[in-house]
């Protein structure tokens, strides 16, 4: 299998360094997939210099012209798709289908943003007592994009494309544990853009984090990740009063109304949402509330759907769920389940293990259903980010709603039922930035619409017109005749 020796991308050129960081396969931890450069503060400085040089001419183009050039660059993203998808599986733990879909769909989703160029080109003219006033959009300058490991390609370009369309240059910080497919994709896209417009670095946050967030060249920071890291980024950004847009964690509830259909199609759909990428998705269902009268039926039928999941190395035929990304993630998952068992909850494992020997070596867990769990248990109150789902019975839907909203997070949520009017009315009361009826998750998001979190699930919005405006500032001109 291919061993990837990745480099930084600065000013349109690959840049190596004295220190490299190995990248390992969570399905087979002894398998070194490749390595990447551990960037220094000096590397970050060079990336900012290159970005500032490229940004000036780029910002003077119209939105429509920038959209045309970005579209041509995105066309290169499909090159060597199969080879990059294989590397992506090995460094991340996804299944091959998940990895291929993420890389393949990135460009088509990103191009939806480019369709907004004409609307952004139009200046807004306002009446004024004497003369006239115009309001136009202006870029921030240099944008830093900090990307997580769980869906690095899609999440990176969800920031990169609107930032570039807005007229900014971008410096991406790739995740240390899963940088390879992302760096190769960025390099392909950057090849047809002006050198320095799109740069990429990777390395320990302890070394380059402060430079990325406090440098005076930074006009805007886009971040996807956890709350703890967000607090550190916000502290750094505060030194320069730098704007930050963030998508943070979620603990998404799904409320099943009494009239919900528990047919095979619905159960299969819900299992796919819960256990996609081994549960390591911010906007996945992480808590299920079901009416007491339907609880046992749901558990039985959902268990059947869970049993169809095949756990193993994502490159193996027939596998539908891979490992967790790190040993620490697996240990944390075991801690949640041990605590639930100790409190009297019932913990039931489902699914099929493709290869028991391989399972024992990697960071695998079987899809797990937990019932009778206390609402204050960490499995319920925290973002689990693993293949375990708590199911909580309720007698009154108002109580279910109160429990669903009793969380510091508010990324996504859903209501499931056959009375669509009643389900939608309840969904509007879920305290989440994005809510669904009879569906859930990132695959269900309308990419023409903005989405983002409430409470500690983030600030700002992604996708749609608001997603581009996150990377723009307004400038107002008033003209008065003499």
C-alpha positions as a Markdown table, in Angstrom:
| # | Residue | x | y | z |
|---|---|---|---|---|
| 1 | Unk | 0.0 | 0.0 | 0.0 |
| 2 | Unk | 1.1 | 3.6 | -0.7 |
| 3 | Unk | 3.2 | 5.3 | 1.9 |
| 4 | Unk | 2.5 | 9.1 | 1.8 |
| 5 | Unk | 5.2 | 11.6 | 2.5 |
| 6 | Unk | 3.2 | 14.8 | 2.8 |
| 7 | Unk | 4.6 | 18.4 | 2.8 |
| 8 | Unk | 3.4 | 21.8 | 3.7 |
| 9 | Unk | 2.0 | 24.0 | 0.9 |
| 10 | Unk | 3.3 | 27.5 | 1.1 |
| 11 | Unk | 3.2 | 30.0 | -1.8 |
| 12 | Unk | 2.3 | 27.3 | -4.3 |
| 13 | Unk | 5.3 | 25.1 | -3.4 |
| 14 | Unk | 5.7 | 22.0 | -1.3 |
| 15 | Unk | 7.8 | 22.7 | 1.7 |
| 16 | Unk | 9.6 | 20.1 | 3.8 |
| 17 | Unk | 11.0 | 20.4 | 7.3 |
| 18 | Unk | 13.4 | 18.9 | 9.8 |
| 19 | Unk | 10.8 | 17.2 | 11.9 |
| 20 | Unk | 8.1 | 14.8 | 10.6 |
| 21 | Unk | 5.1 | 13.3 | 12.3 |
| 22 | Unk | 4.1 | 9.7 | 11.5 |
| 23 | Unk | 0.4 | 8.9 | 10.8 |
| 24 | Unk | -1.0 | 5.5 | 11.8 |
| 25 | Unk | -3.9 | 3.3 | 10.8 |
| 26 | Unk | -6.6 | 3.0 | 13.6 |
| 27 | Unk | -7.7 | -0.3 | 12.2 |
| 28 | Unk | -4.1 | -1.6 | 12.4 |
| 29 | Unk | -2.1 | 0.7 | 14.7 |
| 30 | Unk | 1.3 | -0.8 | 13.6 |
| 31 | Unk | 0.6 | 0.3 | 10.0 |
| 32 | Unk | 2.3 | 3.6 | 9.3 |
| 33 | Unk | 0.2 | 5.2 | 6.5 |
| 34 | Unk | 2.7 | 8.1 | 6.0 |
| 35 | Unk | 4.1 | 11.2 | 7.6 |
| 36 | Unk | 3.8 | 14.9 | 7.5 |
| 37 | Unk | 5.9 | 17.9 | 8.3 |
| 38 | Unk | 5.7 | 19.4 | 11.8 |
| 39 | Unk | 5.6 | 23.0 | 10.9 |
| 40 | Unk | 7.5 | 25.7 | 12.8 |
| 41 | Unk | 6.4 | 29.3 | 13.6 |
| 42 | Unk | 8.7 | 30.4 | 10.8 |
| 43 | Unk | 6.7 | 28.2 | 8.4 |
| 44 | Unk | 3.5 | 29.9 | 9.6 |
| 45 | Unk | 5.1 | 33.3 | 9.0 |
| 46 | Unk | 6.0 | 32.3 | 5.5 |
| 47 | Unk | 2.5 | 31.1 | 4.8 |
| 48 | Unk | 1.1 | 34.4 | 6.0 |
| 49 | Unk | 3.5 | 36.4 | 3.8 |
| 50 | Unk | 2.5 | 34.3 | 0.8 |
| 51 | Unk | -1.2 | 34.7 | 1.6 |
| 52 | Unk | -0.9 | 38.5 | 2.0 |
| 53 | Unk | 0.9 | 38.8 | -1.3 |
| 54 | Unk | -1.7 | 36.8 | -3.2 |
| 55 | Unk | -4.7 | 38.3 | -1.5 |
| 56 | Unk | -4.4 | 41.8 | -2.8 |
| 57 | Unk | -4.9 | 41.1 | -6.6 |
| 58 | Unk | -7.4 | 38.4 | -5.8 |
| 59 | Unk | -9.6 | 40.8 | -3.8 |
| 60 | Unk | -9.8 | 43.1 | -6.7 |
| 61 | Unk | -11.6 | 40.5 | -8.9 |
| 62 | Unk | -15.4 | 40.4 | -9.0 |
| 63 | Unk | -17.2 | 37.7 | -7.1 |
| 64 | Unk | -18.2 | 36.2 | -10.4 |
| 65 | Unk | -14.7 | 36.0 | -11.7 |
| 66 | Unk | -13.4 | 34.5 | -8.5 |
| 67 | Unk | -16.3 | 31.9 | -8.6 |
| 68 | Unk | -15.2 | 30.9 | -12.1 |
| 69 | Unk | -11.6 | 30.4 | -11.1 |
| 70 | Unk | -12.5 | 28.5 | -7.9 |
| 71 | Unk | -14.8 | 26.2 | -10.0 |
| 72 | Unk | -12.0 | 25.4 | -12.3 |
| 73 | Unk | -9.7 | 24.6 | -9.4 |
| 74 | Unk | -12.3 | 22.4 | -7.8 |
| 75 | Unk | -12.5 | 20.3 | -11.0 |
| 76 | Unk | -9.1 | 19.0 | -10.2 |
| 77 | Unk | -10.3 | 17.6 | -6.8 |
| 78 | Unk | -11.5 | 14.4 | -8.6 |
| 79 | Unk | -8.0 | 13.5 | -9.8 |
| 80 | Unk | -6.6 | 10.3 | -8.2 |
| 81 | Unk | -9.8 | 9.9 | -6.2 |
| 82 | Unk | -9.5 | 6.2 | -5.6 |
| 83 | Unk | -5.9 | 6.5 | -4.4 |
| 84 | Unk | -6.7 | 9.3 | -2.0 |
| 85 | Unk | -9.8 | 7.5 | -0.7 |
| 86 | Unk | -7.7 | 4.5 | 0.2 |
| 87 | Unk | -5.2 | 6.6 | 2.1 |
| 88 | Unk | -8.1 | 8.4 | 3.8 |
| 89 | Unk | -9.5 | 5.1 | 5.1 |
| 90 | Unk | -6.2 | 4.0 | 6.5 |
| 91 | Unk | -5.4 | 7.3 | 8.3 |
| 92 | Unk | -8.9 | 8.0 | 9.6 |
| 93 | Unk | -10.8 | 4.7 | 10.1 |
| 94 | Unk | -13.7 | 5.5 | 7.8 |
| 95 | Unk | -15.1 | 2.8 | 5.5 |
| 96 | Unk | -14.1 | 3.1 | 1.8 |
| 97 | Unk | -17.6 | 4.2 | 0.9 |
| 98 | Unk | -17.5 | 7.0 | 3.5 |
| 99 | Unk | -14.1 | 8.2 | 2.4 |
| 100 | Unk | -14.9 | 8.1 | -1.3 |
| 101 | Unk | -18.1 | 10.0 | -0.8 |
| 102 | Unk | -16.5 | 12.7 | 1.3 |
| 103 | Unk | -13.8 | 13.4 | -1.3 |
| 104 | Unk | -16.1 | 13.0 | -4.3 |
| 105 | Unk | -19.0 | 15.1 | -3.0 |
| 106 | Unk | -16.8 | 17.9 | -1.7 |
| 107 | Unk | -16.5 | 19.7 | -5.0 |
| 108 | Unk | -20.2 | 19.5 | -6.0 |
| 109 | Unk | -21.3 | 20.8 | -2.6 |
| 110 | Unk | -18.8 | 23.6 | -2.7 |
| 111 | Unk | -20.0 | 24.7 | -6.1 |
| 112 | Unk | -23.4 | 25.5 | -4.6 |
| 113 | Unk | -21.6 | 28.3 | -2.8 |
| 114 | Unk | -20.2 | 29.6 | -6.1 |
| 115 | Unk | -23.7 | 30.1 | -7.4 |
| 116 | Unk | -24.1 | 33.1 | -5.0 |
| 117 | Unk | -21.5 | 35.2 | -6.8 |
| 118 | Unk | -23.9 | 37.3 | -8.8 |
| 119 | Unk | -25.9 | 38.2 | -5.8 |
| 120 | Unk | -22.8 | 39.3 | -3.9 |
| 121 | Unk | -21.6 | 41.4 | -6.8 |
| 122 | Unk | -24.6 | 43.6 | -6.6 |
| 123 | Unk | -24.0 | 46.7 | -4.4 |
| 124 | Unk | -26.9 | 47.9 | -2.2 |
| 125 | Unk | -27.8 | 51.5 | -2.8 |
| 126 | Unk | -29.7 | 53.3 | 0.0 |
| 127 | Unk | -31.5 | 56.6 | -0.1 |
| 128 | Unk | -29.8 | 59.5 | 1.7 |
| 129 | Unk | -30.9 | 62.9 | 2.7 |
| 130 | Unk | -28.3 | 64.4 | 0.4 |
| 131 | Unk | -26.7 | 62.3 | -2.3 |
| 132 | Unk | -26.6 | 58.5 | -1.9 |
| 133 | Unk | -25.2 | 55.7 | 0.2 |
| 134 | Unk | -23.8 | 52.4 | -1.1 |
| 135 | Unk | -23.0 | 49.2 | 0.9 |
| 136 | Unk | -20.5 | 46.8 | -0.5 |
| 137 | Unk | -18.8 | 43.6 | 0.8 |
| 138 | Unk | -15.1 | 43.6 | 1.6 |
| 139 | Unk | -12.9 | 40.6 | 2.6 |
| 140 | Unk | -11.0 | 40.2 | 5.8 |
| 141 | Unk | -7.7 | 39.6 | 4.1 |
| 142 | Unk | -6.1 | 36.4 | 5.4 |
| 143 | Unk | -8.3 | 33.6 | 6.9 |
| 144 | Unk | -7.0 | 30.8 | 9.1 |
| 145 | Unk | -9.0 | 27.6 | 8.7 |
| 146 | Unk | -8.4 | 25.1 | 11.5 |
| 147 | Unk | -9.8 | 21.6 | 10.6 |
| 148 | Unk | -10.7 | 18.5 | 12.7 |
| 149 | Unk | -9.7 | 14.9 | 11.9 |
| 150 | Unk | -13.2 | 13.4 | 11.6 |
| 151 | Unk | -14.2 | 14.8 | 8.2 |
| 152 | Unk | -11.2 | 17.0 | 7.3 |
| 153 | Unk | -11.8 | 17.2 | 3.5 |
| 154 | Unk | -15.4 | 18.2 | 3.6 |
| 155 | Unk | -15.1 | 20.5 | 6.6 |
| 156 | Unk | -12.0 | 22.2 | 5.3 |
| 157 | Unk | -13.5 | 23.1 | 2.0 |
| 158 | Unk | -16.7 | 24.2 | 3.7 |
| 159 | Unk | -14.5 | 27.0 | 5.1 |
| 160 | Unk | -12.0 | 27.4 | 2.2 |
| 161 | Unk | -14.5 | 27.9 | -0.7 |
| 162 | Unk | -16.6 | 30.7 | 0.9 |
| 163 | Unk | -13.4 | 32.4 | 2.2 |
| 164 | Unk | -11.9 | 32.4 | -1.2 |
| 165 | Unk | -15.1 | 33.5 | -2.9 |
| 166 | Unk | -15.2 | 36.4 | -0.4 |
| 167 | Unk | -11.8 | 37.6 | -1.7 |
| 168 | Unk | -9.6 | 36.3 | 1.1 |
| 169 | Unk | -6.5 | 34.2 | 1.0 |
| 170 | Unk | -6.5 | 31.1 | 3.2 |
| 171 | Unk | -4.0 | 29.3 | 5.5 |
| 172 | Unk | -5.3 | 25.8 | 6.5 |
| 173 | Unk | -4.1 | 24.0 | 9.6 |
| 174 | Unk | -4.6 | 20.3 | 8.8 |
| 175 | Unk | -5.2 | 17.8 | 11.7 |
| 176 | Unk | -2.0 | 16.0 | 12.9 |
| 177 | Unk | -3.6 | 12.6 | 13.1 |
| 178 | Unk | -5.4 | 12.7 | 9.7 |
| 179 | Unk | -3.7 | 15.2 | 7.4 |
| 180 | Unk | -2.7 | 13.2 | 4.3 |
| 181 | Unk | -5.8 | 13.0 | 2.1 |
| 182 | Unk | -6.6 | 16.6 | 2.9 |
| 183 | Unk | -3.2 | 17.9 | 2.1 |
| 184 | Unk | -3.2 | 16.0 | -1.2 |
| 185 | Unk | -6.6 | 17.5 | -2.0 |
| 186 | Unk | -5.6 | 21.0 | -1.2 |
| 187 | Unk | -2.5 | 20.7 | -3.3 |
| 188 | Unk | -4.6 | 19.6 | -6.3 |
| 189 | Unk | -7.1 | 22.5 | -5.9 |
| 190 | Unk | -4.3 | 25.1 | -5.3 |
| 191 | Unk | -2.5 | 24.2 | -8.5 |
| 192 | Unk | -4.8 | 26.3 | -10.7 |
| 193 | Unk | -5.2 | 29.2 | -8.2 |
| 194 | Unk | -2.7 | 32.1 | -7.8 |
| 195 | Unk | 0.3 | 30.9 | -5.8 |
| 196 | Unk | -0.1 | 31.7 | -2.1 |
| 197 | Unk | -3.9 | 32.0 | -2.2 |
| 198 | Unk | -4.4 | 28.6 | -0.6 |
| 199 | Unk | -1.7 | 27.4 | 1.8 |
| 200 | Unk | -1.6 | 24.5 | 4.2 |
| 201 | Unk | 0.4 | 23.7 | 7.3 |
| 202 | Unk | 0.2 | 21.1 | 10.0 |
| 203 | Unk | 1.9 | 20.5 | 13.3 |
| 204 | Unk | 1.3 | 20.5 | 17.1 |
| 205 | Unk | -0.9 | 23.3 | 18.4 |
| 206 | Unk | 1.5 | 23.7 | 21.2 |
| 207 | Unk | 4.1 | 24.9 | 18.7 |
| 208 | Unk | 2.1 | 26.8 | 16.0 |
| 209 | Unk | -1.2 | 27.4 | 17.6 |
| 210 | Unk | -0.4 | 30.8 | 19.0 |
| 211 | Unk | 1.1 | 32.0 | 15.8 |
| 212 | Unk | -2.0 | 31.0 | 13.8 |
| 213 | Unk | -4.4 | 32.8 | 16.2 |
| 214 | Unk | -2.5 | 35.9 | 17.3 |
| 215 | Unk | -0.6 | 37.0 | 14.2 |
| 216 | Unk | -1.5 | 40.5 | 13.0 |
| 217 | Unk | -2.0 | 39.3 | 9.5 |
| 218 | Unk | -5.0 | 37.2 | 10.5 |
| 219 | Unk | -8.3 | 38.8 | 9.7 |
| 220 | Unk | -10.6 | 35.9 | 10.4 |
| 221 | Unk | -10.4 | 32.4 | 12.0 |
| 222 | Unk | -12.7 | 29.6 | 11.0 |
| 223 | Unk | -12.6 | 26.7 | 13.4 |
| 224 | Unk | -14.3 | 23.3 | 13.6 |
| 225 | Unk | -13.6 | 21.2 | 16.6 |
| 226 | Unk | -14.1 | 20.9 | 20.4 |
| 227 | Unk | -15.1 | 23.4 | 23.0 |
| 228 | Unk | -11.8 | 23.3 | 24.9 |
| 229 | Unk | -9.8 | 24.1 | 21.8 |
| 230 | Unk | -12.3 | 26.8 | 20.8 |
| 231 | Unk | -11.7 | 28.6 | 24.2 |
| 232 | Unk | -8.0 | 28.6 | 23.5 |
| 233 | Unk | -8.5 | 30.0 | 20.0 |
| 234 | Unk | -10.8 | 32.7 | 21.3 |
| 235 | Unk | -8.3 | 33.7 | 23.9 |
| 236 | Unk | -5.6 | 34.1 | 21.2 |
| 237 | Unk | -8.0 | 35.9 | 18.8 |
| 238 | Unk | -9.0 | 38.3 | 21.5 |
| 239 | Unk | -5.5 | 39.8 | 21.5 |
| 240 | Unk | -6.0 | 41.2 | 18.0 |
| 241 | Unk | -9.8 | 41.5 | 18.3 |
| 242 | Unk | -9.9 | 38.9 | 15.5 |
| 243 | Unk | -13.3 | 37.5 | 14.3 |
| 244 | Unk | -13.9 | 33.8 | 14.9 |
| 245 | Unk | -16.5 | 31.6 | 13.3 |
| 246 | Unk | -16.8 | 28.2 | 14.9 |
| 247 | Unk | -18.7 | 24.9 | 14.6 |
| 248 | Unk | -18.2 | 23.0 | 17.8 |
| 249 | Unk | -19.5 | 19.8 | 19.4 |
| 250 | Unk | -23.0 | 18.5 | 19.5 |
| 251 | Unk | -25.1 | 16.2 | 21.7 |
| 252 | Unk | -28.0 | 15.9 | 19.3 |
| 253 | Unk | -31.4 | 14.6 | 20.6 |
| 254 | Unk | -33.9 | 12.7 | 18.6 |
| 255 | Unk | -37.5 | 12.7 | 20.0 |
| 256 | Unk | -39.7 | 9.9 | 18.7 |
| 257 | Unk | -43.3 | 10.8 | 19.0 |
| 258 | Unk | -45.9 | 8.3 | 20.0 |
| 259 | Unk | -47.1 | 7.9 | 16.4 |
| 260 | Unk | -43.7 | 7.3 | 15.0 |
| 261 | Unk | -43.3 | 4.6 | 12.4 |
| 262 | Unk | -40.8 | 1.9 | 13.5 |
| 263 | Unk | -40.7 | 0.1 | 10.1 |
| 264 | Unk | -37.6 | -1.4 | 8.7 |
| 265 | Unk | -36.8 | 1.6 | 6.5 |
| 266 | Unk | -37.0 | 4.1 | 9.3 |
| 267 | Unk | -34.9 | 1.9 | 11.6 |
| 268 | Unk | -32.3 | 1.4 | 9.0 |
| 269 | Unk | -32.2 | 5.1 | 8.3 |
| 270 | Unk | -31.8 | 6.0 | 11.9 |
| 271 | Unk | -29.1 | 3.4 | 12.5 |
| 272 | Unk | -27.2 | 4.8 | 9.6 |
| 273 | Unk | -27.4 | 8.3 | 11.1 |
| 274 | Unk | -26.3 | 7.1 | 14.6 |
| 275 | Unk | -23.4 | 4.9 | 13.6 |
| 276 | Unk | -22.1 | 6.7 | 10.5 |
| 277 | Unk | -18.3 | 7.1 | 10.9 |
| 278 | Unk | -18.6 | 5.0 | 14.1 |
| 279 | Unk | -20.6 | 7.8 | 15.7 |
| 280 | Unk | -17.8 | 10.3 | 15.3 |
| 281 | Unk | -20.0 | 13.0 | 13.6 |
| 282 | Unk | -20.8 | 16.2 | 15.4 |
| 283 | Unk | -24.4 | 16.3 | 13.9 |
| 284 | Unk | -25.3 | 12.7 | 14.6 |
| 285 | Unk | -28.1 | 11.4 | 16.8 |
| 286 | Unk | -26.5 | 11.0 | 20.2 |
| 287 | Unk | -29.6 | 10.6 | 22.4 |
| 288 | Unk | -32.9 | 9.0 | 21.6 |
| 289 | Unk | -36.1 | 9.8 | 23.5 |
| 290 | Unk | -39.0 | 7.3 | 22.9 |
| 291 | Unk | -42.5 | 7.2 | 24.4 |
| 292 | Unk | -42.8 | 4.5 | 27.1 |
| 293 | Unk | -45.5 | 2.7 | 25.2 |
| 294 | Unk | -43.2 | 2.3 | 22.2 |
| 295 | Unk | -39.9 | 1.8 | 24.1 |
| 296 | Unk | -39.6 | -2.0 | 24.0 |
| 297 | Unk | -40.8 | -2.2 | 20.4 |
| 298 | Unk | -38.2 | 0.4 | 19.4 |
| 299 | Unk | -35.4 | -1.4 | 21.2 |
| 300 | Unk | -36.2 | -4.6 | 19.5 |
| 301 | Unk | -36.6 | -3.2 | 16.0 |
| 302 | Unk | -33.6 | -0.9 | 16.3 |
| 303 | Unk | -31.5 | -3.8 | 17.5 |
| 304 | Unk | -32.4 | -5.7 | 14.3 |
| 305 | Unk | -31.1 | -2.7 | 12.3 |
| 306 | Unk | -28.0 | -2.5 | 14.4 |
| 307 | Unk | -27.3 | -6.2 | 13.9 |
| 308 | Unk | -26.9 | -5.6 | 10.2 |
| 309 | Unk | -23.8 | -3.4 | 10.8 |
| 310 | Unk | -20.5 | -5.2 | 9.9 |
| 311 | Unk | -17.5 | -3.9 | 11.9 |
| 312 | Unk | -14.0 | -4.1 | 10.5 |
| 313 | Unk | -11.2 | -2.5 | 8.5 |
| 314 | Unk | -12.9 | 0.0 | 6.2 |
| 315 | Unk | -11.0 | -1.4 | 3.1 |
| 316 | Unk | -12.5 | -4.9 | 3.5 |
| 317 | Unk | -15.5 | -5.9 | 1.4 |
| 318 | Unk | -18.8 | -5.8 | 3.3 |
| 319 | Unk | -17.6 | -3.6 | 6.2 |
| 320 | Unk | -20.1 | -0.8 | 7.1 |
| 321 | Unk | -18.4 | 0.6 | 10.3 |
| 322 | Unk | -14.8 | 1.1 | 10.9 |
| 323 | Unk | -12.8 | 1.7 | 14.1 |
| 324 | Unk | -12.6 | 4.7 | 16.4 |
| 325 | Unk | -9.9 | 7.1 | 15.4 |
| 326 | Unk | -7.6 | 6.8 | 18.4 |
| 327 | Unk | -6.9 | 4.5 | 21.4 |
| 328 | Unk | -7.9 | 7.4 | 23.7 |
| 329 | Unk | -11.3 | 7.6 | 22.0 |
| 330 | Unk | -11.8 | 3.8 | 22.5 |
| 331 | Unk | -10.8 | 4.1 | 26.2 |
| 332 | Unk | -13.2 | 7.0 | 26.7 |
| 333 | Unk | -16.0 | 5.0 | 25.1 |
| 334 | Unk | -15.3 | 2.0 | 27.4 |
| 335 | Unk | -15.4 | 4.5 | 30.3 |
| 336 | Unk | -18.8 | 5.7 | 29.4 |
| 337 | Unk | -20.2 | 2.1 | 29.1 |
| 338 | Unk | -18.5 | 0.9 | 32.3 |
| 339 | Unk | -20.1 | 3.8 | 34.2 |
| 340 | Unk | -23.5 | 3.1 | 32.7 |
| 341 | Unk | -23.3 | -0.6 | 33.7 |
| 342 | Unk | -22.2 | 0.3 | 37.2 |
| 343 | Unk | -25.3 | 2.5 | 37.6 |
| 344 | Unk | -27.6 | -0.3 | 36.6 |
| 345 | Unk | -28.2 | 0.5 | 32.9 |
| 346 | Unk | -28.5 | -2.4 | 30.4 |
| 347 | Unk | -25.7 | -2.3 | 27.8 |
| 348 | Unk | -26.2 | -4.5 | 24.7 |
| 349 | Unk | -23.8 | -5.0 | 21.8 |
| 350 | Unk | -25.0 | -5.7 | 18.3 |
| 351 | Unk | -23.5 | -6.0 | 14.8 |
| 352 | Unk | -21.1 | -8.5 | 13.3 |
| 353 | Unk | -17.3 | -8.6 | 13.6 |
| 354 | Unk | -15.7 | -9.4 | 10.2 |
| 355 | Unk | -12.4 | -10.5 | 11.6 |
| 356 | Unk | -12.0 | -11.2 | 15.4 |
| 357 | Unk | -8.2 | -11.1 | 15.3 |
| 358 | Unk | -8.2 | -7.7 | 13.5 |
| 359 | Unk | -10.9 | -6.4 | 15.8 |
| 360 | Unk | -8.7 | -7.1 | 18.9 |
| 361 | Unk | -5.7 | -5.3 | 17.4 |
| 362 | Unk | -7.5 | -2.1 | 16.2 |
| 363 | Unk | -9.6 | 0.6 | 17.9 |
| 364 | Unk | -12.9 | -1.2 | 17.2 |
| 365 | Unk | -16.1 | -1.4 | 19.2 |
| 366 | Unk | -19.4 | -2.9 | 18.2 |
| 367 | Unk | -22.6 | -0.8 | 17.9 |
| 368 | Unk | -24.0 | -0.5 | 21.4 |
| 369 | Unk | -27.4 | 0.3 | 22.7 |
| 370 | Unk | -27.8 | 1.5 | 26.3 |
| 371 | Unk | -31.2 | 1.5 | 28.1 |
| 372 | Unk | -32.3 | 2.3 | 31.6 |
| 373 | Unk | -29.5 | 4.9 | 31.8 |
| 374 | Unk | -29.7 | 7.9 | 34.1 |
| 375 | Unk | -30.2 | 11.3 | 32.4 |
| 376 | Unk | -27.2 | 12.7 | 34.2 |
| 377 | Unk | -24.8 | 9.9 | 33.1 |
| 378 | Unk | -21.9 | 11.1 | 31.0 |
| 379 | Unk | -23.1 | 8.9 | 28.1 |
| 380 | Unk | -26.2 | 11.1 | 28.0 |
| 381 | Unk | -24.9 | 14.5 | 29.1 |
| 382 | Unk | -21.6 | 14.6 | 27.1 |
| 383 | Unk | -20.9 | 14.2 | 23.4 |
| 384 | Unk | -19.9 | 10.5 | 23.3 |
| 385 | Unk | -18.4 | 10.5 | 19.8 |
| 386 | Unk | -18.4 | 6.7 | 19.7 |
| 387 | Unk | -20.7 | 3.9 | 18.5 |
| 388 | Unk | -22.9 | 3.9 | 21.6 |
| 389 | Unk | -26.4 | 5.3 | 21.8 |
| 390 | Unk | -28.5 | 5.8 | 25.0 |
| 391 | Unk | -32.3 | 5.3 | 24.6 |
| 392 | Unk | -34.5 | 7.1 | 27.2 |
| 393 | Unk | -38.2 | 6.5 | 27.8 |
| 394 | Unk | -40.6 | 9.3 | 28.5 |
| 395 | Unk | -44.2 | 9.6 | 29.4 |
| 396 | Unk | -44.9 | 13.2 | 28.4 |
| 397 | Unk | -43.5 | 14.8 | 25.3 |
| 398 | Unk | -43.0 | 18.0 | 27.2 |
| 399 | Unk | -40.7 | 16.2 | 29.6 |
| 400 | Unk | -38.8 | 14.7 | 26.6 |
| 401 | Unk | -38.4 | 18.2 | 25.1 |
| 402 | Unk | -37.1 | 19.5 | 28.5 |
| 403 | Unk | -34.5 | 16.7 | 28.7 |
| 404 | Unk | -33.5 | 17.2 | 25.1 |
| 405 | Unk | -32.9 | 20.9 | 25.7 |
| 406 | Unk | -31.1 | 20.3 | 29.0 |
| 407 | Unk | -27.7 | 20.5 | 27.4 |
| 408 | Unk | -24.9 | 23.1 | 26.9 |
| 409 | Unk | -24.9 | 22.0 | 23.2 |
| 410 | Unk | -27.3 | 23.0 | 20.4 |
| 411 | Unk | -26.0 | 21.9 | 17.1 |
| 412 | Unk | -28.7 | 19.6 | 15.7 |
| 413 | Unk | -31.9 | 17.8 | 16.7 |
| 414 | Unk | -34.8 | 15.9 | 15.3 |
| 415 | Unk | -38.4 | 14.9 | 15.8 |
| 416 | Unk | -39.8 | 11.7 | 14.3 |
| 417 | Unk | -43.5 | 11.1 | 13.8 |
| 418 | Unk | -46.3 | 10.6 | 11.2 |
| 419 | Unk | -48.2 | 13.8 | 12.2 |
| 420 | Unk | -45.9 | 16.2 | 10.3 |
| 421 | Unk | -47.6 | 19.4 | 11.6 |
| 422 | Unk | -47.2 | 18.3 | 15.2 |
| 423 | Unk | -43.7 | 17.0 | 14.6 |
| 424 | Unk | -42.6 | 20.3 | 13.0 |
| 425 | Unk | -44.2 | 22.4 | 15.8 |
| 426 | Unk | -42.2 | 20.4 | 18.4 |
| 427 | Unk | -39.0 | 20.6 | 16.3 |
| 428 | Unk | -39.1 | 24.4 | 16.3 |
| 429 | Unk | -38.9 | 24.2 | 20.1 |
| 430 | Unk | -35.7 | 22.1 | 20.1 |
| 431 | Unk | -32.8 | 24.4 | 21.1 |
| 432 | Unk | -30.6 | 23.6 | 18.2 |
| 433 | Unk | -29.3 | 25.6 | 15.2 |
| 434 | Unk | -30.6 | 23.0 | 12.8 |
| 435 | Unk | -33.6 | 20.8 | 13.3 |
| 436 | Unk | -35.1 | 18.0 | 11.2 |
| 437 | Unk | -38.3 | 16.0 | 11.0 |
| 438 | Unk | -38.0 | 12.3 | 10.1 |
| 439 | Unk | -34.3 | 12.7 | 9.2 |
| 440 | Unk | -31.2 | 14.0 | 10.8 |
| 441 | Unk | -27.5 | 14.8 | 10.2 |
| 442 | Unk | -25.1 | 16.4 | 7.8 |
| 443 | Unk | -26.4 | 14.3 | 4.8 |
| 444 | Unk | -29.8 | 15.7 | 5.4 |
| 445 | Unk | -28.7 | 19.4 | 5.6 |
| 446 | Unk | -30.0 | 21.6 | 2.7 |
| 447 | Unk | -26.7 | 23.1 | 1.4 |
| 448 | Unk | -28.5 | 26.1 | 0.1 |
| 449 | Unk | -29.5 | 27.0 | 3.7 |
| 450 | Unk | -27.2 | 28.1 | 6.5 |
| 451 | Unk | -26.5 | 25.8 | 9.4 |
| 452 | Unk | -24.6 | 26.1 | 12.7 |
| 453 | Unk | -24.9 | 25.8 | 16.4 |
| 454 | Unk | -26.6 | 27.5 | 19.4 |
| 455 | Unk | -25.2 | 27.7 | 22.9 |
| 456 | Unk | -21.7 | 26.0 | 23.1 |
| 457 | Unk | -22.1 | 24.4 | 19.7 |
| 458 | Unk | -20.5 | 27.4 | 17.9 |
| 459 | Unk | -20.8 | 30.8 | 16.5 |
| 460 | Unk | -21.7 | 31.9 | 13.0 |
| 461 | Unk | -23.1 | 29.9 | 10.2 |
| 462 | Unk | -21.9 | 27.6 | 7.4 |
| 463 | Unk | -23.2 | 27.2 | 3.9 |
| 464 | Unk | -25.7 | 29.3 | 2.0 |
| 465 | Unk | -25.4 | 33.1 | 1.7 |
| 466 | Unk | -24.8 | 33.6 | 5.4 |
| 467 | Unk | -21.9 | 31.1 | 5.1 |
| 468 | Unk | -20.1 | 33.4 | 2.6 |
| 469 | Unk | -21.0 | 36.5 | 4.6 |
| 470 | Unk | -19.1 | 35.0 | 7.6 |
| 471 | Unk | -15.9 | 35.8 | 5.6 |
| 472 | Unk | -17.0 | 39.3 | 4.5 |
| 473 | Unk | -17.3 | 42.7 | 6.1 |
| 474 | Unk | -19.5 | 45.5 | 5.0 |
| 475 | Unk | -18.2 | 48.8 | 3.8 |
| 476 | Unk | -20.5 | 51.8 | 3.6 |
| 477 | Unk | -19.9 | 54.8 | 1.3 |
| 478 | Unk | -22.0 | 58.0 | 1.5 |
| 479 | Unk | -21.6 | 60.5 | -1.3 |
| 480 | Unk | -22.9 | 64.1 | -0.9 |
| 481 | Unk | -22.7 | 66.6 | -3.8 |
| 482 | Unk | -21.0 | 70.0 | -3.2 |
